[in-house]
């Protein structure tokens, strides 16, 4: 028995509902809309979101998991960057030179 299209299949969420889905303040969602960092649908002056819009935002923000070996290398190589950071090769060279003197 079909009574027409399923209204929940493409349910549109308000800013407050989107904020609850993302577990962030509604102000953050409003600001993301203003800065065009999240897809949305405008119906007159009203802003609405499809779940797909919000899931895109979550997927775009996912960070890859670094393996422990990569984390150690990035710490040694000066992951913070900047001119005062030594490279891994410089540190290994310094250790080799000290070892050669002994």
C-alpha positions as CSV (number, residue, x, y, z in Angstrom):
1,X,0.0,0.0,0.0
2,X,1.5,3.3,-1.1
3,X,0.3,6.7,0.1
4,X,2.8,8.7,-2.0
5,X,6.4,9.6,-1.4
6,X,7.9,8.8,2.0
7,X,8.3,12.2,3.7
8,X,11.1,11.0,5.9
9,X,13.2,9.8,3.0
10,X,14.3,13.4,2.1
11,X,13.5,15.1,5.4
12,X,15.0,18.6,5.7
13,X,16.6,19.6,8.9
14,X,16.6,23.0,10.5
15,X,19.8,24.7,11.8
16,X,19.0,23.5,15.4
17,X,18.4,19.9,14.2
18,X,21.6,20.0,12.1
19,X,23.5,21.3,15.1
20,X,22.1,18.4,17.2
21,X,23.1,15.9,14.5
22,X,26.6,17.3,14.4
23,X,26.8,17.8,18.2
24,X,27.9,21.5,17.7
25,X,26.3,24.8,18.7
26,X,23.6,26.2,16.3
27,X,25.8,29.3,16.0
28,X,28.6,27.2,14.5
29,X,26.2,25.8,11.9
30,X,24.9,29.3,11.1
31,X,28.4,30.6,10.6
32,X,29.3,27.6,8.5
33,X,26.4,28.4,6.2
34,X,27.4,32.1,6.0
35,X,31.0,31.0,5.0
36,X,29.7,28.4,2.6
37,X,31.5,25.6,4.4
38,X,28.4,23.3,4.4
39,X,25.9,22.6,1.7
40,X,22.4,23.6,2.4
41,X,19.1,24.3,0.8
42,X,17.5,27.7,1.0
43,X,13.7,27.9,1.0
44,X,13.0,31.6,1.0
45,X,14.8,33.0,4.1
46,X,14.9,29.5,5.7
47,X,18.0,27.3,5.6
48,X,17.5,23.6,5.6
49,X,19.9,20.6,5.4
50,X,19.6,17.1,4.0
51,X,21.4,14.4,5.9
52,X,23.6,14.0,2.9
53,X,24.8,17.6,3.3
54,X,25.8,17.0,6.9
55,X,27.4,13.6,6.2
56,X,29.5,15.3,3.5
57,X,30.7,17.8,6.1
58,X,31.6,15.0,8.6
59,X,33.4,13.0,5.9
60,X,35.4,16.0,4.7
61,X,36.5,16.6,8.3
62,X,37.7,13.1,9.0
63,X,41.4,12.8,9.9
64,X,43.4,9.8,8.8
65,X,44.9,7.6,11.6
66,X,48.6,7.9,11.7
67,X,50.6,4.8,12.4
68,X,52.9,4.9,15.5
69,X,56.0,4.8,13.2
70,X,54.8,7.8,11.2
71,X,54.0,9.7,14.3
72,X,57.5,9.2,15.7
73,X,59.1,10.2,12.4
74,X,57.0,13.4,12.2
75,X,58.0,14.3,15.7
76,X,61.7,13.8,14.9
77,X,61.5,15.7,11.7
78,X,60.0,18.8,13.4
79,X,56.4,18.4,12.6
80,X,55.8,21.9,13.9
81,X,58.0,23.3,11.1
82,X,59.9,26.5,11.2
83,X,63.5,27.4,10.7
84,X,64.7,26.3,14.1
85,X,63.8,22.7,13.6
86,X,66.5,20.2,12.7
87,X,65.8,17.5,10.2
88,X,66.1,13.8,11.0
89,X,69.3,13.6,8.9
90,X,70.9,16.4,10.9
91,X,70.1,14.7,14.2
92,X,71.4,11.3,12.9
93,X,74.6,13.0,11.6
94,X,75.1,14.6,15.0
95,X,74.8,11.2,16.7
96,X,77.1,9.6,14.2
97,X,79.8,12.3,14.8
98,X,79.6,11.9,18.6
99,X,79.9,8.2,18.2
100,X,82.9,8.5,16.0
101,X,84.8,10.6,18.6
102,X,84.5,8.0,21.3
